[in-house]
Amino acid sequence: MYKGTSCVRFHDGITNGASWYVIDGGMQDWSYAYTSDMQITIELGCNKYPDEANLKSYWDDNKGALLAYITQ
């Protein structure tokens, strides 16, 4: 989405995850409640189930940012 493609539902590429889809009792809830561990979900595009042919481009486009994030 940083390349200028946008999702109608996401203003400036940002959404509140609970507004997009609700998950009750997921791993993030358990992890926070029982270990005080914060987890994140990163959505890289509008299509929840992208074609396999597009996966490498998602990785190539976001590899640097993802590696920088996890090394913080």
Sequence and secondary structure as in RCSB ss.txt:
>XXXX:A:sequence
MYKGTSCVRFHDGITNGASWYVIDGGMQDWSYAYTSDMQITIELGCNKYPDEANLKSYWDDNKGALLAYITQ
>XXXX:A:secstr
 TTS   TTSBTTB  HHHH   SS HHHHHHHHH         SS SS  HHHHHHHHHHHHHHHHHHHT 
